[in-house]
Amino acid sequence: MADAQWDLKGCCDAEESLFLGLYAAYFVITILFYNFTIFKPMKLLSVFAHEMNHAIACWLTCGSVKKIEVYKNEGGVTGYTGGIRCLVIPAGYVGGAFWGGAFVALSGNRVGATIVGCFVTFTLLLSLL
């Protein structure tokens, strides 16, 4: 059996080091300032996305959405009738994971990032209706 060699030469060039440094800075800033007002819009956007996933699941299972409400205390509710309840209820979290993965996959190049930006803008404008 041959000895395994761990060779990390060429592991981290400037771009990878920059990414890791920025990610560490993002993590520290988020931990330090999470309860400050500056993060409030992001938290409310997250709640909206969660509730919108419930609505999408309801529509996909032939239900009807009556209301989507997002509250200042970072809570929300989606009022609906019909649909398949066992699919609509977990859709908030499952949909969040799905969209997060899709956005990460699409943001790898300029075209994908533009598509993601347009989609997020469209859904926010849709929510105004």
Residue pairs with C-beta under 8 A, 6 or more apart in sequence:
12 20
30 39
33 39
43 74
44 70
44 72
44 74
46 96
47 70
47 71
47 74
47 75
47 76
48 68
48 70
48 76
48 124
48 127
49 95
49 96
49 99
50 76
50 92
50 93
50 95
50 96
51 68
51 69
51 70
51 76
51 77
51 78
51 92
52 68
52 95
52 123
52 127
53 91
53 92
53 93
53 94
53 95
53 96
53 99
54 78
54 80
54 88
54 89
54 91
54 92
54 95
55 65
55 68
55 78
55 80
56 91
56 95
57 83
57 87
57 88
57 91
57 95
58 64
58 65
58 78
58 80
58 82
58 83
58 88
58 91
59 65
59 83
60 87
61 82
61 83
61 84
61 87
61 88
62 82
62 83
63 80
63 81
63 82
63 83
63 84
63 88
64 80
64 81
64 82
64 83
65 78
65 79
65 80
66 79
66 80
66 81
67 77
67 78
67 79
68 76
68 77
68 78
68 79
68 127
69 76
69 77
69 78
69 79
70 76
80 88
103 116
105 112
106 112
106 113
106 115
106 116
107 113
107 116
